[in-house]
Amino acid sequence: MKATVTIKNISEKFYDDIVDISQDKTNRGVVTIKRGIITDVAEYLYKSEGYRFIIATAIHTRKGFEIYYHFSFDAEGLILSLHVILNMENPRIESLSNMFSASNWIEREMHELFGIDFLHHPNQEKLLSEGNWAEGVYPYRKEFK
Amino acid sequence: MSRKTLIPIGPYHPLQEEPELFKLYCDGEIVKDIKWETGYNHRGIEKLSESKTYDQVFFLVERICGICSTSHPFAFANAVEEIVGIEVTDRAKYIRSIIGELERIHSHLLWVGLAGHFLGYNTVFMWAWKYREPILDLFEMITGNRNSYAMFKVGGVRRDIENSRIAAIRGVMADVRKKTDLLAGAVMDDPVIHARTKGVGVLTRQDVIDYAAVGPTARASGVAIDVRKDDPYAAYPLVNWKVITAEGGDVFAKAEVRLLEMYESASIIEQCLDGLEKTKEGDINIKVNEIPEGIGTGRAEAPRGEVFHFVASDGSNSPARHKIRAPSYVNIATFKKSCIGQTIADATITLAAVDPCYCCTERMAAAYDISSGRKILNANELIDLSLRRTAQLRKSGAGHE
């Protein structure tokens, strides 16, 4: 199956930077990676393997800011998610928007809602609330006690 | 240095009757650049979802969009059922697919009508909306509602389709085929529609891949992606049908894909009705006691393309995080490619060709300042912001920039 093959290839290519791998079903997989290699792994999926970027999900948890980058391999109905964990104080990660335009809006949205910085983003302005919202207030952040 | 004229479409779309703002930067008649402003429709659905129980979330996501109101519950059910690890009964699968396909037919008819209206071809508009009516009546008969059908739940569907009603649905499907023949004839053979839509707003295969466009927008550019086929769910693997594609990538190709898809939808519904006749009435539910910890991804092919829901469960009775990606979110972004270089008149139909759904696209909320816990915006403040914004728009509005 494609998922198993792709996950195996990723784990061989990026051995040192893989944190965790989980595959519950044959057509769903999550690979947790260190944030430094996000563009390399995404480039491998998009350019070499023909994956399509669906969307990214950011979550604010006690561990920090987690992002799942969901990729789809349509020929086999497969969803592979790249999972990164960013630190709480200074969440930032390299932007993917220079590789494909599909991530442009969602990175702007995550920047706006969570305050995550996407480095080298072509145009990291607000997507949803331009001119209508307070600066430095990130509505999707949670308050942990 | 050349000066560009700003032509605003919105903040309230004159035709689609939804709030958005397209800014067309034009040099004479030609669109040179386009920007999109959104955020008028925020209802904070992703955030709200975290405060609802799994049962309530279905009603919430159903209200993301009025036209494709079943595709969001569909994808959410797929996501949650992935976490639980269950498969619903065959009868529930058939009913889910029937609802999904009826919705596709009425949504495509709505679009064909609007597209005709955009082009100044109001006969198509009136025909299409008239033929859409019997579908809505069917919905009322099956679910009790013309829209927002409240049919989905974790583990099955809320209402059965009684076998005594199958004949009536078959009757409407036969009628839909005849009416689609008529509409397809009117659209595909009309020289004026050809002149207005062929070669207009072309999206190449590479653009589709770059922007990750989905649904009829992608299929009209020859990219044969369809979640119903690729990642089969509900009854789609149990029936025979084919993915419709076209090669042109222009507005005409998008219309062609949608019209031909209506025949496929009618065929899927008829086969699902055969399936209903073979299964036992009332066998539509599996009891689910609790949602375990885990993450689930659910997809459904809405009339506009792939709907994607990501649900993270912490084992409690409401989602810890619920991410929703509607198809218009990726499709609207392709305007950067399809509109630039068009005339203003062609840009309006190009903007409509992806069947954009603004209320699907945007969801956000904020109520409390994190540090002080103070409510930072109440209703009056929001109204005030909105009034200020309108005044600001009126001031800058149309004119030279």
Interface residues (C-beta under 8 A of the other chain):
Chain A: D24 K25 N27 R28 V30 R52 F53 I54 I55 T57 I59 Y68 H70 S72 D74 A75 E76 G77 L78 I79 S81 F100 S101 A102 N104 W105 I106 E109 E112 L113 L127 L128 S129 E130 G131 N132 W133 A134 V137 Y138 P139 Y140 R141 E143
Chain B: E37 T38 G39 H42 E46 K47 E82 I209 D210 Y211 A212 I225 V227 D230 D231 P232 G294 I295 T297 R299 E306 F308 F310 A312 A320 R321 K323 R325 Y329 V330 A333 K336 E362 M364 A365 A366 A367 D369 I370 I376 L385 R389 Q392
